[in-house]
Amino acid sequence: MIDIVGKRYWYFAISLLFIIPGLIAMAMTWSQTGRPFRLAIDFTGGTLLELKFDQPQTFQTDRVVSVFGQFGFAPNDLQIQQSGTDTLIIRSKELSPEVKVQVSEGLASEFGKFTELRAESVGPAVGAEIAERAAVAVGLVSLAILMYLTWAFRRVAQPFRYGACAVITLLHDALVVLGIASIFGIFFGWEVDALFITALLTVIGYSVHDSIVVFDRIRENLLRMRGVRFEDVVNHSIMQTLDRSINTVLTVLFTLAALLLFGGVTLRQFVGILFLGILSGMYSSIFNAAPLLVVWENGEVGKFFNRLFGRKATA
Protein backbone atom coordinates (compact mmCIF):
# COMPACT_ATOMS: atom_id res chain seq x y z
CA MET A 1 0.00 0.00 0.00
CA ILE A 2 1.30 3.46 -0.92
CA ASP A 3 1.88 5.62 2.14
CA ILE A 4 0.29 8.84 0.88
CA VAL A 5 -0.46 10.23 4.31
CA GLY A 6 3.04 9.51 5.58
CA LYS A 7 4.53 11.63 2.78
CA ARG A 8 1.91 14.35 3.08
CA TYR A 9 4.37 17.21 3.44
CA TRP A 10 5.99 16.30 0.14
CA TYR A 11 2.60 16.58 -1.53
CA PHE A 12 1.91 19.87 0.21
CA ALA A 13 5.26 21.13 -1.11
CA ILE A 14 4.32 20.09 -4.66
CA SER A 15 1.13 22.12 -4.32
CA LEU A 16 3.16 25.15 -3.29
CA LEU A 17 5.38 24.69 -6.35
CA PHE A 18 2.28 25.20 -8.50
CA ILE A 19 0.69 27.96 -6.43
CA ILE A 20 3.71 30.22 -5.80
CA PRO A 21 4.53 30.91 -9.50
CA GLY A 22 0.89 31.89 -10.00
CA LEU A 23 1.03 34.29 -7.06
CA ILE A 24 4.23 35.81 -8.48
CA ALA A 25 2.55 36.20 -11.89
CA MET A 26 -0.46 37.89 -10.26
CA ALA A 27 1.86 40.29 -8.41
CA MET A 28 3.72 41.11 -11.63
CA THR A 29 0.49 41.71 -13.53
CA TRP A 30 -0.82 43.84 -10.66
CA SER A 31 2.31 46.03 -10.73
CA GLN A 32 1.87 46.60 -14.47
CA THR A 33 -1.89 46.99 -14.82
CA GLY A 34 -3.28 47.51 -11.32
CA ARG A 35 -5.09 44.15 -11.57
CA PRO A 36 -3.90 40.58 -10.91
CA PHE A 37 -5.17 39.40 -14.32
CA ARG A 38 -5.71 40.59 -17.84
CA LEU A 39 -9.44 41.29 -17.79
CA ALA A 40 -11.68 40.83 -20.80
CA ILE A 41 -14.40 43.29 -21.77
CA ASP A 42 -16.85 41.28 -19.63
CA PHE A 43 -15.29 43.07 -16.64
CA THR A 44 -13.68 46.22 -18.02
CA GLY A 45 -16.33 47.14 -20.58
CA GLY A 46 -15.66 47.59 -24.27
CA THR A 47 -16.20 45.91 -27.62
CA LEU A 48 -14.87 42.62 -28.97
CA LEU A 49 -14.77 41.91 -32.71
CA GLU A 50 -13.84 38.55 -34.22
CA LEU A 51 -13.47 38.88 -37.99
CA LYS A 52 -12.75 36.10 -40.50
CA PHE A 53 -11.24 37.47 -43.71
CA ASP A 54 -11.67 35.92 -47.13
CA GLN A 55 -7.93 36.00 -47.84
CA PRO A 56 -5.35 34.47 -45.46
CA GLN A 57 -2.72 37.05 -44.53
CA THR A 58 -0.53 38.46 -41.77
CA PHE A 59 -2.27 41.32 -40.03
CA GLN A 60 0.12 44.11 -39.17
CA THR A 61 -0.79 45.72 -35.86
CA ASP A 62 0.15 49.21 -37.06
CA ARG A 63 -2.31 49.02 -39.94
CA VAL A 64 -5.16 47.97 -37.62
CA VAL A 65 -4.26 50.75 -35.17
CA SER A 66 -4.27 53.29 -37.98
CA VAL A 67 -7.83 52.34 -38.95
CA PHE A 68 -9.06 52.81 -35.37
CA GLY A 69 -6.92 55.94 -35.00
CA GLN A 70 -9.14 57.72 -37.52
CA PHE A 71 -11.92 57.57 -34.93
CA GLY A 72 -9.92 58.77 -31.93
CA PHE A 73 -8.61 55.46 -30.60
CA ALA A 74 -5.08 55.36 -29.17
CA PRO A 75 -2.88 52.22 -29.42
CA ASN A 76 -3.43 51.57 -25.68
CA ASP A 77 -7.18 51.42 -26.31
CA LEU A 78 -6.77 48.32 -28.48
CA GLN A 79 -5.78 44.68 -28.03
CA ILE A 80 -5.16 42.95 -31.36
CA GLN A 81 -4.70 39.22 -31.76
CA GLN A 82 -4.43 37.09 -34.90
CA SER A 83 -5.98 33.62 -34.80
CA GLY A 84 -4.82 31.32 -37.54
CA THR A 85 -4.08 32.88 -40.91
CA ASP A 86 -7.38 34.58 -41.63
CA THR A 87 -9.02 35.61 -38.34
CA LEU A 88 -8.51 38.82 -36.40
CA ILE A 89 -9.67 39.34 -32.80
CA ILE A 90 -9.87 42.97 -31.69
CA ARG A 91 -10.74 44.27 -28.23
CA SER A 92 -11.27 47.99 -27.82
CA LYS A 93 -13.09 50.59 -25.83
CA GLU A 94 -16.81 50.52 -26.41
CA LEU A 95 -17.77 51.25 -30.04
CA SER A 96 -21.01 52.99 -30.85
CA PRO A 97 -23.03 51.38 -33.68
CA GLU A 98 -22.12 54.22 -36.06
CA VAL A 99 -18.39 54.01 -35.32
CA LYS A 100 -18.49 50.21 -35.56
CA VAL A 101 -19.87 50.43 -39.11
CA GLN A 102 -17.18 52.93 -40.10
CA VAL A 103 -14.42 50.83 -38.51
CA SER A 104 -15.69 47.74 -40.35
CA GLU A 105 -15.56 49.63 -43.67
CA GLY A 106 -12.01 50.80 -42.88
CA LEU A 107 -10.83 47.28 -42.04
CA ALA A 108 -12.45 45.91 -45.20
CA SER A 109 -10.69 48.48 -47.38
CA GLU A 110 -7.38 47.77 -45.62
CA PHE A 111 -7.42 43.97 -45.45
CA GLY A 112 -10.22 42.85 -47.77
CA LYS A 113 -13.70 41.44 -47.27
CA PHE A 114 -14.50 39.59 -44.04
CA THR A 115 -17.26 37.82 -42.16
CA GLU A 116 -18.11 39.02 -38.67
CA LEU A 117 -17.99 35.92 -36.47
CA ARG A 118 -18.59 37.72 -33.20
CA ALA A 119 -19.35 41.24 -31.98
CA GLU A 120 -19.88 41.88 -28.28
CA SER A 121 -20.20 45.15 -26.38
CA VAL A 122 -20.31 45.57 -22.61
CA GLY A 123 -20.51 48.85 -20.73
CA PRO A 124 -18.06 49.48 -17.85
CA ALA A 125 -20.88 49.53 -15.27
CA VAL A 126 -22.03 46.08 -16.38
CA GLY A 127 -18.45 44.81 -16.24
CA ALA A 128 -17.97 46.05 -12.67
CA GLU A 129 -21.24 44.40 -11.63
CA ILE A 130 -20.17 41.06 -13.13
CA ALA A 131 -16.83 41.19 -11.27
CA GLU A 132 -18.55 41.94 -7.97
CA ARG A 133 -21.12 39.20 -8.38
CA ALA A 134 -18.42 36.68 -9.35
CA ALA A 135 -16.49 37.38 -6.13
CA VAL A 136 -19.68 37.11 -4.06
CA ALA A 137 -20.59 33.83 -5.78
CA VAL A 138 -17.25 32.22 -4.92
CA GLY A 139 -17.54 33.38 -1.30
CA LEU A 140 -21.10 32.08 -0.92
CA VAL A 141 -20.17 28.75 -2.51
CA SER A 142 -17.34 28.30 0.00
CA LEU A 143 -19.60 29.14 2.95
CA ALA A 144 -22.37 26.83 1.74
CA ILE A 145 -19.94 23.94 1.30
CA LEU A 146 -18.49 24.47 4.78
CA MET A 147 -21.94 24.49 6.41
CA TYR A 148 -23.28 21.55 4.43
CA LEU A 149 -20.30 19.26 5.04
CA THR A 150 -20.30 20.11 8.74
CA TRP A 151 -23.94 19.01 8.85
CA ALA A 152 -23.46 15.95 6.61
CA PHE A 153 -20.62 14.57 8.77
CA ARG A 154 -22.30 15.45 12.07
CA ARG A 155 -22.12 11.82 13.29
CA VAL A 156 -18.33 11.86 13.05
CA ALA A 157 -16.08 13.39 15.69
CA GLN A 158 -15.10 16.97 14.79
CA PRO A 159 -17.36 17.28 11.70
CA PHE A 160 -16.32 20.91 11.19
CA ARG A 161 -12.85 19.72 10.20
CA TYR A 162 -14.22 17.90 7.15
CA GLY A 163 -15.94 21.03 5.88
CA ALA A 164 -12.93 23.21 6.64
CA CYS A 165 -10.50 20.84 4.89
CA ALA A 166 -12.80 20.72 1.85
CA VAL A 167 -12.85 24.53 1.72
CA ILE A 168 -9.05 24.70 2.09
CA THR A 169 -8.74 22.26 -0.80
CA LEU A 170 -11.23 24.36 -2.74
CA LEU A 171 -9.06 27.44 -2.17
CA HIS A 172 -6.02 25.44 -3.31
CA ASP A 173 -7.68 24.67 -6.64
CA ALA A 174 -8.95 28.24 -6.98
CA LEU A 175 -5.42 29.58 -6.47
CA VAL A 176 -4.06 27.12 -9.03
CA VAL A 177 -6.66 28.19 -11.59
CA LEU A 178 -6.17 31.90 -10.87
CA GLY A 179 -2.41 31.48 -11.09
CA ILE A 180 -2.71 29.70 -14.43
CA ALA A 181 -4.91 32.53 -15.73
CA SER A 182 -2.32 35.11 -14.69
CA ILE A 183 0.65 33.16 -16.08
CA PHE A 184 -1.08 32.47 -19.39
CA GLY A 185 -2.15 36.10 -19.52
CA ILE A 186 1.52 37.14 -19.40
CA PHE A 187 2.80 34.62 -21.93
CA PHE A 188 -0.19 34.02 -24.24
CA GLY A 189 -2.42 37.06 -23.73
CA TRP A 190 -5.27 35.09 -22.12
CA GLU A 191 -7.94 37.20 -20.45
CA VAL A 192 -10.31 36.53 -17.57
CA ASP A 193 -13.91 36.67 -18.82
CA ALA A 194 -17.33 35.38 -17.78
CA LEU A 195 -16.51 31.90 -19.13
CA PHE A 196 -13.47 31.84 -16.86
CA ILE A 197 -15.75 32.30 -13.84
CA THR A 198 -17.87 29.42 -15.11
CA ALA A 199 -14.76 27.25 -15.39
CA LEU A 200 -13.58 28.27 -11.92
CA LEU A 201 -16.90 27.38 -10.28
CA THR A 202 -16.98 24.07 -12.17
CA VAL A 203 -13.49 23.20 -10.94
CA ILE A 204 -14.48 24.10 -7.37
CA GLY A 205 -17.57 21.90 -7.54
CA TYR A 206 -15.65 18.98 -9.06
CA SER A 207 -12.86 19.23 -6.49
CA VAL A 208 -15.26 19.26 -3.53
CA HIS A 209 -17.21 16.35 -5.02
CA ASP A 210 -14.05 14.25 -5.23
CA SER A 211 -13.00 15.20 -1.69
CA ILE A 212 -16.40 14.19 -0.33
CA VAL A 213 -16.00 10.71 -1.82
CA VAL A 214 -12.75 10.25 0.13
CA PHE A 215 -14.23 11.76 3.31
CA ASP A 216 -17.25 9.47 3.10
CA ARG A 217 -15.01 6.42 2.87
CA ILE A 218 -13.06 7.67 5.91
CA ARG A 219 -16.35 7.95 7.81
CA GLU A 220 -17.28 4.36 6.93
CA ASN A 221 -13.85 2.99 7.82
CA LEU A 222 -13.75 4.78 11.16
CA LEU A 223 -16.69 2.58 12.20
CA ARG A 224 -15.22 -0.61 10.73
CA MET A 225 -11.61 -0.17 11.85
CA ARG A 226 -12.03 0.73 15.50
CA GLY A 227 -8.76 0.92 17.41
CA VAL A 228 -6.71 1.60 14.27
CA ARG A 229 -4.69 4.81 14.12
CA PHE A 230 -6.58 7.66 12.43
CA GLU A 231 -3.64 8.17 10.09
CA ASP A 232 -3.82 4.54 8.90
CA VAL A 233 -7.60 4.73 8.45
CA VAL A 234 -7.23 7.83 6.27
CA ASN A 235 -4.48 6.29 4.15
CA HIS A 236 -6.50 3.09 3.68
CA SER A 237 -9.53 5.14 2.64
CA ILE A 238 -7.51 7.12 0.09
CA MET A 239 -6.20 3.91 -1.47
CA GLN A 240 -9.72 2.46 -1.67
CA THR A 241 -10.97 5.47 -3.63
CA LEU A 242 -7.81 6.09 -5.68
CA ASP A 243 -8.79 4.00 -8.71
CA ARG A 244 -12.26 5.50 -8.81
CA SER A 245 -10.92 9.07 -8.65
CA ILE A 246 -8.35 8.50 -11.40
CA ASN A 247 -10.79 6.71 -13.71
CA THR A 248 -13.45 9.38 -13.27
CA VAL A 249 -11.03 12.20 -13.98
CA LEU A 250 -9.50 10.50 -17.01
CA THR A 251 -12.88 10.17 -18.74
CA VAL A 252 -13.48 13.90 -18.20
CA LEU A 253 -9.96 14.82 -19.36
CA PHE A 254 -10.34 12.77 -22.56
CA THR A 255 -13.48 14.71 -23.43
CA LEU A 256 -11.85 18.05 -22.62
CA ALA A 257 -8.77 17.11 -24.65
CA ALA A 258 -10.98 16.48 -27.68
CA LEU A 259 -12.63 19.88 -27.21
CA LEU A 260 -9.24 21.50 -26.74
CA LEU A 261 -7.96 20.07 -30.03
CA PHE A 262 -11.07 20.41 -32.16
CA GLY A 263 -13.35 22.88 -30.37
CA GLY A 264 -12.04 26.02 -32.03
CA VAL A 265 -10.20 29.07 -30.78
CA THR A 266 -13.17 30.62 -28.97
CA LEU A 267 -13.42 27.61 -26.62
CA ARG A 268 -9.70 27.02 -26.19
CA GLN A 269 -9.18 29.17 -23.11
CA PHE A 270 -12.32 27.93 -21.34
CA VAL A 271 -11.53 24.27 -22.00
CA GLY A 272 -7.85 24.72 -21.14
CA ILE A 273 -8.70 26.21 -17.74
CA LEU A 274 -11.17 23.38 -17.10
CA PHE A 275 -8.60 20.75 -18.10
CA LEU A 276 -5.88 22.03 -15.78
CA GLY A 277 -8.32 22.88 -12.99
CA ILE A 278 -9.90 19.42 -12.90
CA LEU A 279 -6.43 17.87 -12.94
CA SER A 280 -5.59 20.04 -9.93
CA GLY A 281 -8.88 19.05 -8.28
CA MET A 282 -8.04 15.36 -8.60
CA TYR A 283 -4.59 15.94 -7.09
CA SER A 284 -5.84 18.02 -4.17
CA SER A 285 -8.68 15.65 -3.26
CA ILE A 286 -6.25 12.72 -3.03
CA PHE A 287 -3.04 14.27 -1.76
CA ASN A 288 -4.23 17.33 0.17
CA ALA A 289 -7.80 17.07 1.51
CA ALA A 290 -7.60 13.86 3.56
CA PRO A 291 -3.96 14.39 4.69
CA LEU A 292 -5.06 17.78 6.06
CA LEU A 293 -7.46 15.91 8.36
CA VAL A 294 -4.48 13.99 9.74
CA VAL A 295 -2.49 17.20 10.23
CA TRP A 296 -5.43 18.67 12.14
CA GLU A 297 -6.07 15.50 14.16
CA ASN A 298 -2.41 15.32 15.24
CA GLY A 299 -2.25 19.02 16.07
CA GLU A 300 0.80 19.37 13.83
CA VAL A 301 0.21 23.01 12.96
CA GLY A 302 0.12 24.01 16.62
CA LYS A 303 3.22 21.92 17.36
CA PHE A 304 5.06 23.60 14.49
CA PHE A 305 4.34 27.10 15.77
CA ASN A 306 5.15 26.07 19.35
CA ARG A 307 8.55 24.79 18.26
CA LEU A 308 9.13 27.86 16.07
CA PHE A 309 8.29 30.46 18.70
CA GLY A 310 9.77 28.38 21.49
CA ARG A 311 13.14 28.33 19.76
CA LYS A 312 12.98 32.07 19.15
CA ALA A 313 12.15 32.70 22.79
CA THR A 314 15.08 30.48 23.87
CA ALA A 315 17.42 32.28 21.49
Summary of the structure (lengths in Angstrom):
residues: 315
radius of gyration: 24.4
end to end distance: 42.5
largest distance: 80.4
contacts: 992
relative contact order: 0.13
helix: 72%
strand: 10%
